[in-house]
Amino acid sequence: MTSPLRIIPLGGFGEVGRNLTVLELDGDIICIDCGLMFPDSDMPGVDIVLPNFTYLEENVDRIKGYFITHGHEDHHGALPYILPRAPAPVFATKLTRGLIEVKLKEHGLLDSTEIHTIHPDDTIEIGPFKVEPFRVSHSIPDSVGFGIETPYGMVVHTAEFKFDLTPVNGQLTDIRRLVSYAERGVIALLSDSTNAERAGHTPSEAIVAEALERVFERAPGRIILATFASNISRVQEVINIATEFERKVALVGRSMEKNTAMAMELGYLKDDEGVIMSLQELEEIPHEDAVIVCTGTQGEPNSALVRMAHDRHREVSIVPGDTVVVSASPIPGNEEPVHQTLDHLFRHGADVLYQALTPVHVSGHGSREELALMLTIVAPRYFVPNGGEYRMLALHAKLAEGLGIPSENIFVIESGNVIEIDDKGARVLERTVPGEYIYVDGSGVGDVGESVLRDRRLLARDGFVVAAVNMRDGEPIGQAEIMTSGFVYHRESSEILKELADFTTDFVRKTKAPASEMGDRLKSALGQRIHELTRRRPTIMTVVKEV
């Protein structure tokens, strides 16, 4: 007897990034995507955020494969961290596979990972599932969605898509395949919700090429263009336009260099006229003939553009006459570092262009009319909006209800919820699986939790104070020592620190408690005294030693 079909998001529902959705049937598991998320300003010290892979670790023997929709890191970037803990074969299109291999090689995992190249119109039979990739138009070539045949009907995962009629890479969303799925009966549609707030249609990628041509026509000096390292289509546009305007191009940034080298090797990036040269060679030609393509659109601290903006790049300094183009929109949560980078670029006297000023970037996600078209074509019995923050999912759900899908057949869920489908219908189970964030901090994966981040936020807000005192026979020996960081400015510190040292010494003398109890008592009293003096609440540590 066939077991229920379960749809379990481990990330990407109620957030932008961390995309990983589990489909479970007859004891077998397949995963759609395995992406990371960039930390926001409320996650001090965190490098990246991963889907919660606890469920996969607990069921590792049941995982049949990871099916990756496209080459953006929020859809495949978690593989190097999750595969060692929950290994399984990886299935991806040719370019996506190449980008994954770049990452796995960096982590020493390439030789130990089984990777299969898939093509649109393939059928991959794996366990009880038949997985059919279909082309979608997105901001990177070789993007696919998946039609997944189950005993209950087709599950369609759209991936990130738009209905672009003039894509620069010629890749149209395969409406014919979507119609065929509808004819076979779609039990559930999982559709991208990123642009559910935007009315109308998303502009075609072709308008970016037109905008960039105008930039090249008007720029008096060097052009510095930042884009995602995986945005191979955008890099190709720059190469094509640079060729037309007889400029030379340098690719700057480790990930940019590696990804473009791989794309050229696979034939997805072409430089027939030889306009690409090294940065060192580019420095020898006049600025009016030079173009730099680099990383840094999200304000990443170590990216090429951010280092240039902060005068930390060893080879490139921003000067008046430069035209800087930020060809991407901020991922939600990244607005603050992006705006800081823009401010620094303006301070250097550069002419800075970004999406709010001119169409140097268009979204790769369909807007409301396209989301409605997808719902109309596929005609699912059940609808599960995915790939967006909660308000985006909720708006997508209202759109579906307005198109005639009954509200009881629409499931707005978040990471960790479980949908179950069987012959009796579909429901959200009371049971959940872990869906919380897993943080990568340096070489640690999952060893930093909310309690650590809470401490870091406190330290960042009010600093810390350490009170150290030696005792003998219940009496303090000498004067207590107060050490601080991030607490008081040095000009005002001497008076306050003396006051706190005197308070600590007097408190120990009056309290008459053993050293084993004194630390906690002193911490509470010192915290109250500091608040009386400064109205601040720093983190307090006490060191009380019996000598």
Disulfide bonds with the S-S distance in Angstrom:
none
